[in-house]
Amino acid sequence: MRPYVDKVMPDAWKAAVAFSSAIREAAARGGLSAQESELIKVRASQINACAFCLDLHCREARQSGIPQQKLDMLPAWRESSLFDEREKAILAVAEAATVLPLTEESTADLSGALSVLGDPTFVAAEWVAVTINAFNRISILSEHPVRPRDVEGAVIRG
């Protein structure tokens, strides 16, 4: 078992949490809703296969009001009519910022997203994506465990 990077260097972890809080506040000022931020976090965590962040952000997405059906359909968002133009633009940003380097297709997606979102919201979405990608790496490298939960989300002690 590898060491938890957040536990071994708690000052670095505190700085990462402060960075995340600053990005959350700036993203809201940039016009990104809590639901939109959670869509970015869940989609990036799916792509990165970060179990810990998926567990956390799927719960937070539901708490923010995102319907379970949208979360279920998130991997197929391009083929689904459940997502509106703005949500699709935000998800395009999430994917482009997660799967690097940029390709011609992801560059075109970003251009389209920018035209839908405008500069402040587009950049807010990029910052949220950058931040969740960093946290995905922290959790994956630390092998943070996902604990079983009941229907209400409480950890099941065993």
SVG drawing of the C-alpha trace seen along z (x, -y; Angstrom):
<svg xmlns="http://www.w3.org/2000/svg" viewBox="-34 -37 39 43">
<polyline fill="none" stroke="black" stroke-width="0.4" points="0.0,0.0 1.4,-3.4 1.4,-6.3 -1.5,-8.8 0.0,-11.9 -2.4,-14.0 -1.5,-12.4 2.3,-12.4 2.4,-16.1 -0.6,-17.7 0.6,-21.2 0.5,-20.4 -2.9,-18.9 -4.2,-22.0 -2.8,-24.1 -4.6,-21.9 -7.9,-22.2 -7.5,-26.0 -6.8,-26.1 -10.0,-24.0 -12.0,-26.4 -10.7,-29.4 -11.5,-27.8 -15.0,-26.9 -15.7,-30.5 -14.1,-31.9 -16.0,-29.5 -19.3,-30.6 -18.4,-34.2 -17.6,-33.2 -21.1,-31.9 -20.6,-28.2 -23.4,-26.7 -22.8,-24.1 -24.5,-21.5 -22.3,-22.3 -19.2,-22.1 -20.3,-18.6 -20.9,-17.4 -17.3,-18.4 -16.0,-16.6 -18.0,-13.4 -17.1,-13.2 -13.3,-13.8 -13.4,-11.3 -15.0,-8.7 -12.4,-9.3 -9.6,-9.0 -11.2,-6.0 -10.9,-7.7 -13.2,-5.6 -12.8,-7.8 -13.7,-11.0 -16.5,-9.3 -18.1,-8.2 -17.7,-11.7 -18.8,-13.7 -21.7,-11.5 -23.2,-12.0 -22.5,-15.8 -24.0,-15.9 -27.2,-14.3 -27.3,-16.7 -26.9,-19.6 -30.0,-18.5 -28.6,-16.5 -31.1,-13.7 -29.7,-10.2 -30.7,-9.5 -28.3,-12.3 -25.5,-10.7 -26.3,-7.3 -26.1,-8.8 -23.0,-10.9 -20.6,-8.6 -22.9,-8.9 -23.7,-12.6 -23.0,-13.3 -25.7,-10.8 -28.3,-11.9 -31.0,-14.5 -31.0,-14.8 -28.1,-17.4 -28.8,-20.9 -26.3,-22.9 -24.7,-24.6 -24.2,-21.3 -22.7,-19.7 -20.3,-22.6 -19.3,-22.2 -18.8,-18.5 -16.7,-19.1 -14.4,-21.3 -14.2,-18.6 -13.2,-16.0 -10.7,-18.2 -9.0,-19.2 -8.8,-15.6 -7.6,-13.8 -4.4,-15.5 -2.8,-16.4 -5.5,-18.3 -6.5,-16.7 -8.1,-18.4 -11.5,-17.1 -11.0,-18.4 -9.7,-21.7 -12.9,-22.0 -15.0,-21.0 -13.3,-23.8 -14.0,-26.4 -17.6,-25.4 -17.8,-25.4 -16.3,-28.9 -18.9,-30.2 -21.7,-28.8 -20.3,-29.7 -18.4,-33.0 -15.0,-33.7 -15.7,-33.8 -17.8,-30.6 -15.5,-28.8 -12.4,-29.6 -14.3,-28.7 -15.1,-25.3 -11.4,-24.8 -10.3,-25.7 -12.8,-23.3 -11.5,-20.6 -7.9,-21.3 -8.6,-21.1 -10.6,-17.8 -7.9,-16.3 -5.3,-17.2 -7.5,-15.7 -8.1,-12.5 -4.3,-12.0 -4.0,-12.6 -6.6,-9.9 -5.4,-7.5 -1.8,-7.7 -2.8,-7.4 -5.2,-4.5 -7.9,-6.2 -10.5,-3.6 -14.2,-3.8 -16.2,-2.6 -19.6,-0.9 -22.5,-3.2 -26.2,-2.7 -29.0,-4.2 -28.8,-7.5 -25.0,-7.7 -23.8,-6.8 -20.7,-4.6 -21.6,-1.0 -19.4,0.2 -18.5,3.8"/>
</svg>
